[in-house]
Amino acid sequence: MIRTWKDRVSVLLLGCATVLVVFPLAQAWGGEVLVANGNFEQASAGAGDRPAAWGKPDGLGVQWTDSGDAAHGKAIRMDTRISERAMMAQWRKTGQTNEWNIPNAASSAVAETYGLSLYSDAIPVKPGQPYRITFDFKGHNAGAKVWVRGWGLLGGKKRQLWNTTVDGKGQEGSWSTCTQVFFPTKFRPAVTEMKVMLFAFYPAGVYWFDNVRIEPITVAAYDAEKR
């Protein structure tokens, strides 16, 4: 069952280093980029209603759509003003109630309880490897987060073992870029894969995500940025 946004944000919260610069889509980063289709320009093969390498947007609360900005093209739009009841009706319509479900859905905005989210496909995690995540964000300052969640075997079963978050921050009404370093296996050596989760919640409003990137970095770079 989906937890409320208050439950979701009660875990480790790390800051967001915000740079009020929009990087071009073809920006060279000097390293391997691990998030497939992080700029959301490519459609999934055989499913034109969803971005490749990401979950299926429901089309109401979570939309894969044109950003209205030539520098960003297509992006993910989340509208947390939508009511819980409307979201449940949409999930039934799109056949997603096995993934998203709100018991006793209310007429209030989904921002007030569950929020909205979208996952990337799984990304392999290398032992002893730190990373940097970067994403572009537009919306209410601190009304959204990007999670990185790590899975691995525990007791013979795949379980979520680790996570970190980056707040969506910047100058409201314009795109900003947030970045943070992280090191899954430093704290949980059993982590073998990770996913990015885009998440918008309170206050109720419209939130945008684009250009999601994860790249491997050196341990020295991680240590320097964590100071």
C-alpha positions as CSV (number, residue, x, y, z in Angstrom):
1,M,0.0,0.0,0.0
2,I,1.2,3.5,-0.8
3,R,2.4,5.5,2.2
4,T,1.5,9.1,2.8
5,W,4.0,11.7,1.8
6,K,4.7,12.4,5.5
7,D,5.8,8.8,5.8
8,R,7.9,8.9,2.6
9,V,9.9,11.9,3.7
10,S,10.6,10.7,7.2
11,V,13.8,8.8,6.1
12,L,17.2,10.3,5.5
13,L,16.9,13.8,4.0
14,L,19.9,15.3,2.3
15,G,20.2,18.8,0.9
16,C,20.0,20.0,-2.6
17,A,22.8,22.0,-4.1
18,T,20.9,24.2,-6.5
19,V,22.4,25.9,-9.5
20,L,20.2,28.3,-11.3
21,V,21.5,27.3,-14.7
22,V,19.8,25.1,-17.3
23,F,22.2,22.7,-18.9
24,P,21.7,21.9,-22.6
25,L,20.3,18.4,-23.3
26,A,23.5,17.4,-25.0
27,Q,25.8,18.7,-22.2
28,A,29.0,16.6,-21.9
29,W,29.6,15.4,-18.4
30,G,32.9,13.6,-18.9
31,G,31.6,10.3,-17.6
32,E,29.1,7.4,-18.1
33,V,25.5,8.5,-17.7
34,L,23.4,5.7,-16.1
35,V,19.8,6.9,-16.3
36,A,18.4,5.8,-19.7
37,N,16.2,8.4,-21.4
38,G,16.7,10.9,-18.5
39,N,15.7,13.7,-20.8
40,F,12.4,12.0,-21.6
41,E,12.6,12.5,-25.3
42,Q,12.3,8.9,-26.4
43,A,9.0,6.9,-26.3
44,S,8.9,3.3,-25.1
45,A,9.0,0.8,-28.0
46,G,5.4,-0.2,-28.7
47,A,4.0,2.1,-26.1
48,G,3.9,5.7,-27.3
49,D,2.1,6.9,-24.2
50,R,5.1,6.4,-21.9
51,P,8.8,7.4,-21.9
52,A,11.3,4.7,-22.6
53,A,13.0,3.2,-19.5
54,W,10.5,4.7,-17.1
55,G,7.1,3.7,-15.6
56,K,3.8,4.5,-17.2
57,P,2.5,8.0,-16.4
58,D,-1.2,7.8,-15.6
59,G,-2.0,10.8,-17.9
60,L,-3.8,12.9,-15.3
61,G,-1.7,13.5,-12.2
62,V,1.5,12.3,-13.8
63,Q,2.0,13.3,-17.4
64,W,4.7,12.8,-20.0
65,T,4.3,15.9,-22.1
66,D,5.8,18.9,-23.8
67,S,7.3,21.3,-21.3
68,G,6.6,24.4,-23.4
69,D,10.3,25.2,-23.2
70,A,12.5,24.6,-26.3
71,A,15.5,24.0,-24.0
72,H,13.7,21.1,-22.3
73,G,11.4,19.5,-24.8
74,K,9.4,16.7,-23.3
75,A,9.4,16.4,-19.5
76,I,7.5,14.9,-16.6
77,R,4.7,17.0,-15.2
78,M,3.0,16.2,-11.9
79,D,-0.1,17.9,-10.7
80,T,-0.8,17.3,-7.0
81,R,-3.9,19.5,-7.0
82,I,-5.9,16.5,-8.4
83,S,-8.1,14.9,-5.8
84,E,-7.6,11.4,-4.5
85,R,-10.9,10.3,-6.0
86,A,-10.0,11.6,-9.4
87,M,-6.6,9.8,-9.2
88,M,-8.3,6.5,-8.3
89,A,-10.7,6.9,-11.2
90,Q,-7.8,7.5,-13.5
91,W,-5.8,4.5,-12.2
92,R,-8.8,2.3,-12.7
93,K,-9.1,3.6,-16.3
94,T,-5.5,3.0,-17.1
95,G,-5.3,-0.4,-15.3
96,Q,-2.7,0.8,-12.7
97,T,-4.5,0.0,-9.5
98,N,-2.1,-2.9,-8.9
99,E,0.7,-0.3,-8.7
100,W,-1.1,2.7,-7.2
101,N,-4.0,2.5,-4.8
102,I,-5.6,4.9,-2.2
103,P,-7.9,3.2,0.2
104,N,-10.9,5.3,1.1
105,A,-10.0,8.0,-1.4
106,A,-11.1,11.5,-0.4
107,S,-12.1,14.6,-2.4
108,S,-9.1,16.5,-1.1
109,A,-5.9,17.1,-3.2
110,V,-3.6,14.1,-3.4
111,A,-0.8,16.5,-2.2
112,E,-2.2,16.4,1.3
113,T,-1.7,12.6,1.7
114,Y,0.0,10.4,-0.8
115,G,1.6,12.7,-3.4
116,L,2.5,11.4,-6.9
117,S,5.5,9.5,-8.1
118,L,7.2,7.9,-11.2
119,Y,10.0,5.3,-11.2
120,S,12.8,4.8,-13.6
121,D,13.9,1.3,-14.7
122,A,16.4,-0.4,-12.5
123,I,20.1,0.6,-12.8
124,P,23.0,-1.8,-11.7
125,V,25.0,-0.6,-8.7
126,K,28.7,-1.4,-8.6
127,P,30.3,-2.2,-5.2
128,G,32.5,0.5,-3.8
129,Q,31.2,3.0,-6.4
130,P,29.9,6.5,-5.5
131,Y,27.7,8.5,-7.8
132,R,26.3,11.9,-8.5
133,I,22.6,12.6,-9.4
134,T,21.5,15.7,-11.2
135,F,18.1,16.8,-12.4
136,D,16.3,19.8,-13.6
137,F,13.3,21.0,-11.6
138,K,10.5,23.6,-11.8
139,G,7.8,24.0,-9.2
140,H,7.1,25.1,-5.6
141,N,10.4,25.3,-3.7
142,A,10.8,22.2,-1.6
143,G,7.4,20.8,-2.7
144,A,9.0,17.8,-4.5
145,K,11.9,15.4,-4.1
146,V,13.9,13.0,-6.2
147,W,14.7,9.7,-4.5
148,V,17.4,7.2,-5.3
149,R,16.3,3.8,-3.8
150,G,18.6,0.8,-3.6
151,W,17.6,-2.9,-3.6
152,G,19.5,-6.1,-2.8
153,L,19.1,-9.6,-1.4
154,L,18.3,-9.9,2.3
155,G,17.3,-13.3,3.6
156,G,17.2,-14.6,0.1
157,K,14.7,-12.1,-1.1
158,K,15.1,-8.8,-3.0
159,R,14.4,-5.9,-0.6
160,Q,14.8,-2.2,-0.5
161,L,17.9,-1.7,1.6
162,W,18.9,1.9,1.1
163,N,17.6,5.3,-0.1
164,T,18.5,9.0,-0.3
165,T,16.6,12.1,-1.4
166,V,17.3,15.4,-3.0
167,D,14.9,18.3,-2.5
168,G,13.6,20.1,-5.6
169,K,14.7,23.7,-4.9
170,G,15.3,26.8,-6.9
171,Q,13.7,29.9,-8.1
172,E,10.0,29.2,-8.3
173,G,8.5,29.5,-11.8
174,S,11.7,28.8,-13.7
175,W,13.9,25.7,-14.2
176,S,16.8,25.1,-11.8
177,T,19.3,22.3,-11.5
178,C,19.8,20.2,-8.4
179,T,22.7,17.8,-7.7
180,Q,24.0,15.6,-4.9
181,V,26.5,12.8,-4.4
182,F,25.7,9.5,-2.9
183,F,27.4,6.2,-2.1
184,P,24.9,3.2,-1.7
185,T,27.4,0.4,-0.9
186,K,29.3,2.4,1.6
187,F,26.4,2.1,3.9
188,R,24.6,-1.0,2.5
189,P,27.1,-3.3,0.8
190,A,24.3,-5.7,-0.3
191,V,22.8,-3.1,-2.7
192,T,23.0,-4.3,-6.3
193,E,20.5,-2.1,-8.1
194,M,18.9,1.3,-7.8
195,K,15.9,3.2,-9.2
196,V,15.2,6.9,-9.4
197,M,11.8,8.0,-8.1
198,L,10.4,11.4,-9.0
199,F,8.0,12.5,-6.3
200,A,5.8,15.6,-5.8
201,F,3.6,16.3,-2.9
202,Y,2.8,19.4,-0.8
203,P,1.8,22.2,-1.4
204,A,-0.7,21.3,-4.1
205,G,0.6,22.5,-7.4
206,V,2.3,21.6,-10.7
207,Y,5.9,20.2,-10.6
208,W,8.2,19.5,-13.5
209,F,11.2,17.2,-13.8
210,D,13.7,16.8,-16.7
211,N,17.3,15.8,-17.5
212,V,17.7,13.2,-14.8
213,R,21.2,11.9,-14.7
214,I,23.3,9.6,-12.5
215,E,27.0,9.3,-13.2
216,P,29.8,7.4,-11.4
217,I,32.4,9.6,-9.6
218,T,35.6,9.0,-7.8
219,V,35.7,8.4,-4.0
220,A,37.8,11.5,-3.7
221,A,35.1,13.6,-5.5
222,Y,32.5,12.1,-3.2
223,D,34.5,12.8,-0.1
224,A,35.2,16.4,-1.2
225,E,31.5,17.2,-1.9
226,K,30.3,15.5,1.3
227,R,32.4,17.8,3.4
